[in-house]
Amino acid sequence: MIITFHGVRGSTPCNSDAISRYGGNTSCVSVSAPDEDPLLFDLGTGLRYFGDSMRPDELFRGTVLLSHLHWDHVQGLPFFRPLLKDGAEMTIHAPAQPDGRHPGDVLLTTIRPPLFPVHLNEMGGTVTVHRAKPEFSVGGFIVRSAEVPHNGVTCGYRVDYHDRSVAYICDHQQPDDPEQVAESVIGLCHGVDLLIHDAQYTPDDFERKRTWGHCTSEYAVTVAAAVKAKRLALFHHDPYHDDDMVDAMAARAAGLAAPHGIEVFAAAEGQSIDLDD
């Protein structure tokens, strides 16, 4: 099972020489395995680059595990060029909305005029949206979902394939008690080979934005240790953090994780992790 990062930034896409190593596209991660259709975490602007990595003659048939409907996690969808082809098929699993609306209806009301010039239903291919279930299969992938504390209903996901596993907790509200981890997160992520986790804030950032729905890289280590993850990918980098800042945050997190035997790295666009290595 190979995990590839196509967008690793949080909140808004950004671009400058100062962020060239980690990249400025928002959340999108692909999961691939032999003889399986593509599986994606989220639909941020990194989705466009996943589309560009496909062969021109390749017809997309794949599944998206959508964490939530905040704009930085869906804004790549109308720019996903493979979806323009007739016969393309995208199946999205997304959290049910607390006001009772189906997540598919929310996407249909936002990707349309006047907010966007083209209606989602006019893309060429078909998009089917389901409410995420606690457990379901996608080909040979076994998928589990659970609620993650954030501003607005949010799902985390775990994907198991044979004897390898990855968990995706992209946006996570750090609690007032920095040693507490939600039981839903512990149950979902226990023992994963790779934990992809929100690490948007420094401690100073968090003090100024402590109710904004994210967490520190230090708290990401706390979660990784609580669930006994083997590797931790720091993710959802702040748009105001340049490469040097992300380097420093990753180095501090690696030091905190070392006593737990957890390997830590900051996720970068274009980076692939083979979980069989």
Contacts in CASP RR format, 6 or more apart in sequence:
PFRMAT RR
TARGET T0000
AUTHOR 0000-0000-0000
METHOD contacts of the structure
MODEL  1
MIITFHGVRGSTPCNSDAISRYGGNTSCVSVSAPDEDPLLFDLGTGLRYF
GDSMRPDELFRGTVLLSHLHWDHVQGLPFFRPLLKDGAEMTIHAPAQPDG
RHPGDVLLTTIRPPLFPVHLNEMGGTVTVHRAKPEFSVGGFIVRSAEVPH
NGVTCGYRVDYHDRSVAYICDHQQPDDPEQVAESVIGLCHGVDLLIHDAQ
YTPDDFERKRTWGHCTSEYAVTVAAAVKAKRLALFHHDPYHDDDMVDAMA
ARAAGLAAPHGIEVFAAAEGQSIDLDD
1 31 0 8 1.000
1 32 0 8 1.000
1 33 0 8 1.000
1 159 0 8 1.000
1 161 0 8 1.000
1 162 0 8 1.000
1 164 0 8 1.000
1 166 0 8 1.000
1 274 0 8 1.000
1 275 0 8 1.000
1 276 0 8 1.000
2 31 0 8 1.000
2 32 0 8 1.000
2 33 0 8 1.000
2 272 0 8 1.000
2 273 0 8 1.000
2 274 0 8 1.000
2 275 0 8 1.000
3 29 0 8 1.000
3 30 0 8 1.000
3 31 0 8 1.000
3 166 0 8 1.000
3 194 0 8 1.000
3 196 0 8 1.000
3 272 0 8 1.000
3 273 0 8 1.000
3 275 0 8 1.000
4 29 0 8 1.000
4 30 0 8 1.000
4 32 0 8 1.000
4 50 0 8 1.000
4 270 0 8 1.000
4 271 0 8 1.000
4 272 0 8 1.000
4 273 0 8 1.000
5 28 0 8 1.000
5 29 0 8 1.000
5 233 0 8 1.000
5 267 0 8 1.000
5 268 0 8 1.000
5 269 0 8 1.000
5 270 0 8 1.000
5 271 0 8 1.000
5 272 0 8 1.000
6 25 0 8 1.000
6 28 0 8 1.000
6 29 0 8 1.000
6 30 0 8 1.000
6 46 0 8 1.000
6 47 0 8 1.000
6 49 0 8 1.000
6 50 0 8 1.000
6 53 0 8 1.000
6 269 0 8 1.000
6 270 0 8 1.000
7 23 0 8 1.000
7 24 0 8 1.000
7 25 0 8 1.000
7 26 0 8 1.000
7 27 0 8 1.000
7 28 0 8 1.000
7 29 0 8 1.000
7 44 0 8 1.000
7 45 0 8 1.000
7 46 0 8 1.000
7 49 0 8 1.000
7 269 0 8 1.000
8 22 0 8 1.000
8 23 0 8 1.000
8 24 0 8 1.000
8 25 0 8 1.000
8 27 0 8 1.000
8 235 0 8 1.000
8 236 0 8 1.000
8 237 0 8 1.000
8 266 0 8 1.000
8 267 0 8 1.000
8 268 0 8 1.000
8 269 0 8 1.000
9 19 0 8 1.000
9 22 0 8 1.000
9 23 0 8 1.000
9 24 0 8 1.000
9 25 0 8 1.000
9 26 0 8 1.000
9 27 0 8 1.000
9 72 0 8 1.000
9 236 0 8 1.000
9 237 0 8 1.000
9 239 0 8 1.000
10 26 0 8 1.000
10 27 0 8 1.000
10 72 0 8 1.000
10 200 0 8 1.000
10 236 0 8 1.000
10 237 0 8 1.000
10 238 0 8 1.000
10 239 0 8 1.000
11 26 0 8 1.000
11 72 0 8 1.000
11 200 0 8 1.000
11 238 0 8 1.000
11 239 0 8 1.000
12 26 0 8 1.000
12 72 0 8 1.000
12 239 0 8 1.000
13 24 0 8 1.000
13 25 0 8 1.000
13 26 0 8 1.000
13 45 0 8 1.000
13 72 0 8 1.000
13 75 0 8 1.000
13 239 0 8 1.000
14 24 0 8 1.000
14 239 0 8 1.000
15 24 0 8 1.000
16 242 0 8 1.000
18 242 0 8 1.000
18 243 0 8 1.000
18 244 0 8 1.000
19 241 0 8 1.000
19 242 0 8 1.000
19 243 0 8 1.000
20 243 0 8 1.000
21 243 0 8 1.000
21 268 0 8 1.000
22 237 0 8 1.000
22 243 0 8 1.000
22 246 0 8 1.000
22 266 0 8 1.000
22 267 0 8 1.000
22 268 0 8 1.000
22 269 0 8 1.000
23 268 0 8 1.000
23 269 0 8 1.000
24 45 0 8 1.000
24 237 0 8 1.000
24 239 0 8 1.000
24 269 0 8 1.000
25 44 0 8 1.000
25 45 0 8 1.000
25 46 0 8 1.000
25 48 0 8 1.000
25 49 0 8 1.000
25 269 0 8 1.000
26 44 0 8 1.000
26 45 0 8 1.000
26 46 0 8 1.000
26 72 0 8 1.000
26 73 0 8 1.000
26 75 0 8 1.000
26 76 0 8 1.000
27 41 0 8 1.000
27 42 0 8 1.000
27 44 0 8 1.000
27 46 0 8 1.000
27 67 0 8 1.000
27 72 0 8 1.000
27 73 0 8 1.000
27 170 0 8 1.000
27 235 0 8 1.000
27 236 0 8 1.000
28 40 0 8 1.000
28 41 0 8 1.000
28 42 0 8 1.000
28 43 0 8 1.000
28 44 0 8 1.000
28 45 0 8 1.000
28 46 0 8 1.000
28 47 0 8 1.000
28 49 0 8 1.000
28 50 0 8 1.000
28 76 0 8 1.000
29 40 0 8 1.000
29 41 0 8 1.000
29 42 0 8 1.000
29 168 0 8 1.000
29 196 0 8 1.000
30 38 0 8 1.000
30 39 0 8 1.000
30 40 0 8 1.000
30 41 0 8 1.000
30 50 0 8 1.000
31 38 0 8 1.000
31 39 0 8 1.000
31 40 0 8 1.000
31 41 0 8 1.000
31 141 0 8 1.000
31 159 0 8 1.000
31 161 0 8 1.000
31 166 0 8 1.000
32 38 0 8 1.000
32 39 0 8 1.000
33 140 0 8 1.000
33 141 0 8 1.000
33 161 0 8 1.000
36 139 0 8 1.000
36 140 0 8 1.000
36 141 0 8 1.000
36 161 0 8 1.000
37 61 0 8 1.000
37 62 0 8 1.000
37 63 0 8 1.000
37 138 0 8 1.000
37 139 0 8 1.000
38 50 0 8 1.000
38 60 0 8 1.000
38 62 0 8 1.000
38 63 0 8 1.000
39 62 0 8 1.000
39 63 0 8 1.000
39 64 0 8 1.000
39 65 0 8 1.000
39 138 0 8 1.000
39 141 0 8 1.000
39 159 0 8 1.000
40 47 0 8 1.000
40 50 0 8 1.000
40 62 0 8 1.000
40 63 0 8 1.000
40 64 0 8 1.000
40 65 0 8 1.000
41 64 0 8 1.000
41 65 0 8 1.000
41 67 0 8 1.000
41 157 0 8 1.000
41 168 0 8 1.000
41 170 0 8 1.000
41 196 0 8 1.000
42 64 0 8 1.000
42 65 0 8 1.000
42 66 0 8 1.000
42 67 0 8 1.000
42 73 0 8 1.000
42 74 0 8 1.000
42 168 0 8 1.000
42 170 0 8 1.000
43 64 0 8 1.000
43 66 0 8 1.000
43 73 0 8 1.000
43 74 0 8 1.000
43 75 0 8 1.000
43 76 0 8 1.000
43 77 0 8 1.000
43 80 0 8 1.000
43 92 0 8 1.000
44 72 0 8 1.000
44 73 0 8 1.000
44 74 0 8 1.000
44 75 0 8 1.000
44 76 0 8 1.000
44 77 0 8 1.000
45 75 0 8 1.000
45 76 0 8 1.000
45 79 0 8 1.000
46 76 0 8 1.000
46 269 0 8 1.000
47 76 0 8 1.000
47 77 0 8 1.000
47 79 0 8 1.000
47 80 0 8 1.000
48 76 0 8 1.000
48 79 0 8 1.000
48 80 0 8 1.000
48 81 0 8 1.000
49 269 0 8 1.000
49 270 0 8 1.000
50 80 0 8 1.000
51 60 0 8 1.000
51 80 0 8 1.000
51 81 0 8 1.000
51 82 0 8 1.000
52 81 0 8 1.000
54 60 0 8 1.000
54 82 0 8 1.000
58 82 0 8 1.000
59 82 0 8 1.000
59 85 0 8 1.000
59 87 0 8 1.000
59 88 0 8 1.000
60 80 0 8 1.000
60 82 0 8 1.000
60 83 0 8 1.000
60 85 0 8 1.000
60 88 0 8 1.000
60 89 0 8 1.000
60 90 0 8 1.000
61 88 0 8 1.000
61 89 0 8 1.000
62 89 0 8 1.000
62 90 0 8 1.000
62 91 0 8 1.000
63 90 0 8 1.000
63 91 0 8 1.000
63 92 0 8 1.000
63 93 0 8 1.000
63 138 0 8 1.000
64 90 0 8 1.000
64 91 0 8 1.000
64 92 0 8 1.000
64 93 0 8 1.000
65 93 0 8 1.000
65 132 0 8 1.000
65 143 0 8 1.000
65 145 0 8 1.000
65 155 0 8 1.000
65 157 0 8 1.000
65 159 0 8 1.000
65 168 0 8 1.000
66 73 0 8 1.000
66 74 0 8 1.000
66 92 0 8 1.000
66 93 0 8 1.000
66 94 0 8 1.000
66 95 0 8 1.000
66 103 0 8 1.000
66 132 0 8 1.000
66 155 0 8 1.000
67 73 0 8 1.000
67 95 0 8 1.000
67 148 0 8 1.000
67 154 0 8 1.000
67 155 0 8 1.000
67 156 0 8 1.000
67 157 0 8 1.000
67 168 0 8 1.000
67 170 0 8 1.000
67 171 0 8 1.000
68 94 0 8 1.000
68 95 0 8 1.000
68 150 0 8 1.000
68 152 0 8 1.000
68 153 0 8 1.000
68 154 0 8 1.000
68 155 0 8 1.000
68 171 0 8 1.000
69 94 0 8 1.000
69 95 0 8 1.000
69 97 0 8 1.000
69 103 0 8 1.000
69 106 0 8 1.000
69 107 0 8 1.000
70 171 0 8 1.000
73 170 0 8 1.000
73 171 0 8 1.000
74 107 0 8 1.000
74 110 0 8 1.000
74 111 0 8 1.000
77 83 0 8 1.000
77 107 0 8 1.000
77 111 0 8 1.000
77 120 0 8 1.000
77 127 0 8 1.000
78 111 0 8 1.000
78 116 0 8 1.000
78 118 0 8 1.000
78 120 0 8 1.000
78 123 0 8 1.000
80 90 0 8 1.000
82 88 0 8 1.000
83 90 0 8 1.000
83 123 0 8 1.000
83 124 0 8 1.000
83 125 0 8 1.000
83 127 0 8 1.000
84 123 0 8 1.000
84 124 0 8 1.000
84 125 0 8 1.000
85 124 0 8 1.000
85 125 0 8 1.000
86 124 0 8 1.000
86 125 0 8 1.000
87 124 0 8 1.000
87 125 0 8 1.000
87 126 0 8 1.000
88 124 0 8 1.000
88 125 0 8 1.000
88 126 0 8 1.000
89 125 0 8 1.000
89 126 0 8 1.000
89 128 0 8 1.000
90 125 0 8 1.000
90 126 0 8 1.000
90 127 0 8 1.000
90 128 0 8 1.000
91 128 0 8 1.000
91 129 0 8 1.000
91 130 0 8 1.000
92 103 0 8 1.000
92 104 0 8 1.000
92 107 0 8 1.000
92 127 0 8 1.000
92 128 0 8 1.000
92 129 0 8 1.000
92 130 0 8 1.000
93 129 0 8 1.000
93 130 0 8 1.000
93 131 0 8 1.000
93 132 0 8 1.000
93 133 0 8 1.000
93 136 0 8 1.000
93 143 0 8 1.000
93 145 0 8 1.000
94 103 0 8 1.000
94 104 0 8 1.000
94 129 0 8 1.000
94 130 0 8 1.000
94 131 0 8 1.000
94 132 0 8 1.000
94 155 0 8 1.000
95 103 0 8 1.000
95 131 0 8 1.000
95 132 0 8 1.000
95 145 0 8 1.000
95 147 0 8 1.000
95 153 0 8 1.000
95 154 0 8 1.000
95 155 0 8 1.000
96 102 0 8 1.000
96 103 0 8 1.000
96 131 0 8 1.000
96 132 0 8 1.000
96 153 0 8 1.000
97 103 0 8 1.000
97 106 0 8 1.000
97 153 0 8 1.000
98 152 0 8 1.000
98 153 0 8 1.000
102 129 0 8 1.000
102 131 0 8 1.000
103 129 0 8 1.000
103 131 0 8 1.000
104 129 0 8 1.000
107 120 0 8 1.000
107 127 0 8 1.000
107 129 0 8 1.000
108 119 0 8 1.000
108 120 0 8 1.000
108 121 0 8 1.000
110 116 0 8 1.000
111 118 0 8 1.000
111 119 0 8 1.000
111 120 0 8 1.000
112 118 0 8 1.000
112 119 0 8 1.000
112 120 0 8 1.000
113 119 0 8 1.000
120 127 0 8 1.000
121 127 0 8 1.000
132 145 0 8 1.000
132 155 0 8 1.000
132 157 0 8 1.000
133 145 0 8 1.000
134 144 0 8 1.000
134 145 0 8 1.000
134 146 0 8 1.000
135 142 0 8 1.000
135 143 0 8 1.000
135 144 0 8 1.000
135 145 0 8 1.000
136 143 0 8 1.000
137 143 0 8 1.000
140 161 0 8 1.000
141 159 0 8 1.000
141 160 0 8 1.000
141 161 0 8 1.000
142 159 0 8 1.000
142 160 0 8 1.000
142 161 0 8 1.000
143 157 0 8 1.000
143 158 0 8 1.000
143 159 0 8 1.000
144 157 0 8 1.000
144 158 0 8 1.000
144 160 0 8 1.000
144 188 0 8 1.000
145 155 0 8 1.000
145 156 0 8 1.000
145 157 0 8 1.000
145 158 0 8 1.000
145 188 0 8 1.000
146 155 0 8 1.000
146 156 0 8 1.000
146 158 0 8 1.000
146 184 0 8 1.000
146 185 0 8 1.000
146 187 0 8 1.000
146 188 0 8 1.000
147 153 0 8 1.000
147 154 0 8 1.000
147 155 0 8 1.000
147 156 0 8 1.000
147 184 0 8 1.000
148 154 0 8 1.000
148 155 0 8 1.000
148 156 0 8 1.000
148 169 0 8 1.000
148 171 0 8 1.000
148 172 0 8 1.000
148 182 0 8 1.000
148 184 0 8 1.000
148 185 0 8 1.000
149 172 0 8 1.000
149 173 0 8 1.000
149 175 0 8 1.000
149 182 0 8 1.000
149 185 0 8 1.000
149 213 0 8 1.000
150 171 0 8 1.000
150 172 0 8 1.000
150 173 0 8 1.000
150 213 0 8 1.000
151 173 0 8 1.000
151 211 0 8 1.000
151 212 0 8 1.000
151 213 0 8 1.000
154 171 0 8 1.000
156 167 0 8 1.000
156 168 0 8 1.000
156 169 0 8 1.000
156 170 0 8 1.000
156 185 0 8 1.000
156 188 0 8 1.000
157 167 0 8 1.000
157 168 0 8 1.000
157 188 0 8 1.000
158 165 0 8 1.000
158 166 0 8 1.000
158 167 0 8 1.000
158 168 0 8 1.000
158 188 0 8 1.000
158 189 0 8 1.000
158 192 0 8 1.000
159 165 0 8 1.000
159 166 0 8 1.000
159 167 0 8 1.000
159 168 0 8 1.000
164 193 0 8 1.000
164 275 0 8 1.000
164 276 0 8 1.000
165 191 0 8 1.000
165 192 0 8 1.000
165 193 0 8 1.000
165 194 0 8 1.000
165 275 0 8 1.000
166 192 0 8 1.000
166 193 0 8 1.000
166 194 0 8 1.000
166 195 0 8 1.000
166 196 0 8 1.000
166 275 0 8 1.000
167 188 0 8 1.000
167 189 0 8 1.000
167 192 0 8 1.000
167 194 0 8 1.000
167 195 0 8 1.000
167 196 0 8 1.000
167 227 0 8 1.000
167 229 0 8 1.000
168 196 0 8 1.000
169 185 0 8 1.000
169 188 0 8 1.000
169 189 0 8 1.000
169 195 0 8 1.000
169 196 0 8 1.000
169 197 0 8 1.000
169 198 0 8 1.000
169 223 0 8 1.000
170 196 0 8 1.000
170 197 0 8 1.000
170 198 0 8 1.000
170 235 0 8 1.000
170 236 0 8 1.000
171 198 0 8 1.000
171 213 0 8 1.000
171 214 0 8 1.000
171 236 0 8 1.000
172 185 0 8 1.000
172 197 0 8 1.000
172 198 0 8 1.000
172 213 0 8 1.000
172 214 0 8 1.000
172 215 0 8 1.000
172 219 0 8 1.000
172 223 0 8 1.000
173 211 0 8 1.000
173 213 0 8 1.000
173 214 0 8 1.000
173 215 0 8 1.000
174 201 0 8 1.000
174 206 0 8 1.000
174 210 0 8 1.000
174 213 0 8 1.000
174 214 0 8 1.000
174 215 0 8 1.000
174 216 0 8 1.000
174 219 0 8 1.000
175 182 0 8 1.000
178 218 0 8 1.000
178 219 0 8 1.000
178 222 0 8 1.000
179 222 0 8 1.000
181 222 0 8 1.000
181 223 0 8 1.000
181 226 0 8 1.000
181 227 0 8 1.000
185 223 0 8 1.000
185 227 0 8 1.000
186 226 0 8 1.000
186 227 0 8 1.000
187 227 0 8 1.000
189 195 0 8 1.000
189 223 0 8 1.000
189 227 0 8 1.000
189 229 0 8 1.000
190 227 0 8 1.000
190 228 0 8 1.000
191 227 0 8 1.000
191 228 0 8 1.000
191 229 0 8 1.000
191 230 0 8 1.000
192 227 0 8 1.000
192 229 0 8 1.000
192 230 0 8 1.000
193 229 0 8 1.000
193 230 0 8 1.000
193 231 0 8 1.000
193 275 0 8 1.000
194 229 0 8 1.000
194 230 0 8 1.000
194 231 0 8 1.000
194 232 0 8 1.000
194 233 0 8 1.000
194 273 0 8 1.000
194 275 0 8 1.000
195 223 0 8 1.000
195 224 0 8 1.000
195 227 0 8 1.000
195 229 0 8 1.000
195 231 0 8 1.000
195 232 0 8 1.000
195 233 0 8 1.000
196 233 0 8 1.000
196 235 0 8 1.000
196 267 0 8 1.000
197 220 0 8 1.000
197 223 0 8 1.000
197 224 0 8 1.000
197 232 0 8 1.000
197 233 0 8 1.000
197 234 0 8 1.000
197 235 0 8 1.000
198 214 0 8 1.000
198 215 0 8 1.000
198 220 0 8 1.000
198 235 0 8 1.000
198 236 0 8 1.000
199 215 0 8 1.000
199 216 0 8 1.000
199 217 0 8 1.000
199 220 0 8 1.000
199 234 0 8 1.000
199 235 0 8 1.000
199 236 0 8 1.000
199 237 0 8 1.000
199 249 0 8 1.000
199 253 0 8 1.000
199 266 0 8 1.000
200 214 0 8 1.000
200 215 0 8 1.000
200 236 0 8 1.000
200 237 0 8 1.000
200 238 0 8 1.000
201 209 0 8 1.000
201 214 0 8 1.000
201 215 0 8 1.000
201 216 0 8 1.000
201 217 0 8 1.000
201 238 0 8 1.000
202 216 0 8 1.000
202 217 0 8 1.000
202 245 0 8 1.000
202 249 0 8 1.000
203 216 0 8 1.000
203 218 0 8 1.000
205 216 0 8 1.000
205 238 0 8 1.000
206 214 0 8 1.000
206 215 0 8 1.000
206 216 0 8 1.000
214 236 0 8 1.000
217 234 0 8 1.000
217 249 0 8 1.000
217 250 0 8 1.000
217 252 0 8 1.000
217 253 0 8 1.000
218 252 0 8 1.000
218 253 0 8 1.000
218 256 0 8 1.000
220 232 0 8 1.000
220 234 0 8 1.000
220 253 0 8 1.000
221 232 0 8 1.000
221 253 0 8 1.000
221 256 0 8 1.000
221 257 0 8 1.000
221 260 0 8 1.000
221 262 0 8 1.000
221 264 0 8 1.000
223 229 0 8 1.000
224 232 0 8 1.000
224 257 0 8 1.000
224 260 0 8 1.000
224 262 0 8 1.000
224 264 0 8 1.000
225 257 0 8 1.000
225 260 0 8 1.000
225 262 0 8 1.000
229 262 0 8 1.000
230 262 0 8 1.000
230 263 0 8 1.000
231 262 0 8 1.000
231 263 0 8 1.000
231 264 0 8 1.000
231 265 0 8 1.000
231 273 0 8 1.000
232 253 0 8 1.000
232 257 0 8 1.000
232 262 0 8 1.000
232 263 0 8 1.000
232 264 0 8 1.000
232 265 0 8 1.000
233 265 0 8 1.000
233 266 0 8 1.000
233 267 0 8 1.000
233 273 0 8 1.000
234 246 0 8 1.000
234 249 0 8 1.000
234 250 0 8 1.000
234 253 0 8 1.000
234 264 0 8 1.000
234 265 0 8 1.000
234 266 0 8 1.000
234 267 0 8 1.000
235 267 0 8 1.000
237 246 0 8 1.000
237 266 0 8 1.000
237 267 0 8 1.000
241 249 0 8 1.000
246 266 0 8 1.000
247 266 0 8 1.000
249 266 0 8 1.000
250 264 0 8 1.000
250 265 0 8 1.000
250 266 0 8 1.000
253 264 0 8 1.000
254 263 0 8 1.000
254 264 0 8 1.000
254 265 0 8 1.000
255 264 0 8 1.000
257 263 0 8 1.000
257 264 0 8 1.000
END
